[in-house]
Amino acid sequence: MHSTVQGHMVMHLVVSNELSFRIMVDLEYDAADPFAVRFTFHLPGGDPVGWVFARELVVDGISRPSGEGDVRIHPVGAELSEVRIVLHSPEGAAVLRAGTPALIDFLARTDRLVAMGEETAAGDLDAQLASILAAPGCENAG
């Protein structure tokens, strides 16, 4: 059984109302980190840029405004055929447009691997607990 889901899609990097660039985006979901999805943006003339999103944020952003802080996702238009993703960093903000069909397809495949709401059951809880308890400062927490 595969423990990852990968996908590729085209998004638009919005420069202004009149100008945007098509960019390729790699999507990856790993059952070992069931709450996260990774997006790698292949920017024109630059190195790939990776961002990690909460899977639930992407799911929610397809149908309603979601997110706070550095990442915000919201649907565009009444048909919900597109989402706008706004990424904030110390260097500024990037606005991207993405078609929802490709995102929905990718998210459906992640759900078949680890169902939404079942993420904690997918991880090795004993190993995670041992890791937390082995961290500095947890020697005699009890």
C-alpha positions in Angstrom: 0.0 0.0 0.0 1.3 3.5 -0.9 1.8 5.8 2.0 2.0 9.0 -0.1 -0.2 10.7 -2.6 1.3 13.0 -5.3 -0.2 15.3 -7.8 0.7 18.1 -10.2 -1.4 21.0 -11.3 -1.2 24.4 -12.9 -1.8 27.5 -10.8 -1.6 31.2 -11.7 0.7 33.5 -9.8 -1.2 36.8 -9.8 1.0 39.9 -10.4 -1.9 42.4 -11.0 -5.5 42.3 -12.2 -4.2 42.2 -15.8 -1.1 40.0 -15.4 -0.6 36.5 -14.1 1.9 33.7 -14.8 1.1 30.0 -15.1 3.2 27.9 -12.7 3.5 24.2 -12.1 2.8 23.0 -8.6 3.7 19.7 -7.1 1.4 18.4 -4.4 2.3 15.8 -1.9 0.6 14.1 1.0 2.4 11.6 3.3 0.4 9.4 5.7 3.3 9.7 8.2 2.3 13.4 8.6 -1.5 13.1 8.1 -2.5 16.6 8.9 -0.3 18.3 6.2 -0.1 18.7 2.5 3.0 20.0 0.8 2.9 22.4 -2.2 6.0 23.0 -4.2 5.7 26.0 -6.5 7.9 26.1 -9.6 8.3 29.8 -10.1 9.5 31.2 -13.5 13.2 31.9 -13.4 13.6 30.9 -9.8 14.1 27.9 -7.5 11.1 25.9 -6.4 9.4 27.2 -3.2 7.8 24.8 -0.8 4.9 25.5 1.6 3.2 23.2 4.0 -0.5 23.6 4.5 -2.9 22.0 6.9 -5.0 19.6 4.8 -8.2 20.8 6.6 -7.4 24.4 5.6 -7.2 23.4 1.9 -10.5 21.4 2.2 -12.3 24.2 3.9 -10.9 26.9 1.6 -12.6 25.3 -1.4 -16.1 26.2 -0.1 -15.5 29.1 2.4 -12.9 31.7 3.4 -10.3 29.9 5.6 -7.0 30.5 7.3 -5.4 33.3 9.2 -1.9 34.6 9.5 0.4 33.5 6.7 -2.0 31.4 4.7 -5.5 32.3 3.5 -7.6 30.4 1.0 -11.1 31.3 -0.3 -13.3 30.4 -3.1 -13.8 32.7 -6.1 -17.1 33.1 -7.8 -20.5 31.5 -7.2 -19.6 28.3 -9.0 -16.7 27.5 -6.6 -14.6 26.5 -9.6 -11.5 28.4 -8.4 -9.8 29.3 -5.2 -7.5 32.2 -4.3 -4.5 31.4 -2.1 -2.7 34.2 -0.4 0.7 33.5 1.1 2.4 36.0 3.4 6.1 36.0 4.2 8.6 38.5 5.5 9.4 39.3 1.9 5.8 40.2 1.0 2.7 38.4 -0.2 2.0 36.1 -3.1 -1.5 35.6 -4.6 -2.3 32.4 -6.5 -5.4 31.2 -8.3 -6.1 27.5 -8.6 -8.8 25.5 -10.2 -10.8 23.5 -7.6 -11.3 20.3 -9.7 -7.6 19.4 -9.5 -7.5 20.2 -5.7 -10.6 18.2 -5.1 -9.2 15.2 -7.0 -5.9 15.4 -5.0 -7.8 15.8 -1.6 -10.1 12.9 -2.5 -7.0 10.7 -3.0 -5.6 11.8 0.3 -8.9 10.9 2.0 -8.7 7.4 0.6 -5.3 7.0 2.2 -6.2 8.6 5.5 -9.8 9.6 6.0 -10.4 13.2 7.3 -11.0 12.9 11.0 -9.0 9.7 11.3 -5.5 11.3 11.2 -4.5 10.3 14.7 -5.4 6.7 14.1 -3.0 6.7 11.1 0.0 7.7 13.1 2.0 5.5 15.5 0.7 7.1 18.7 3.1 5.1 20.9 6.1 6.3 18.9 4.9 9.9 18.9 4.4 9.8 22.7 7.8 8.3 23.3 9.3 11.1 21.1 7.5 13.8 23.1 8.5 12.2 26.5 12.2 11.9 25.3 12.4 15.6 24.5 14.5 17.8 26.8 12.5 19.2 29.7 10.2 16.2 29.9 12.4 14.1 32.2 10.1 14.1 35.3 6.9 15.8 34.0 4.7 13.8 36.3 
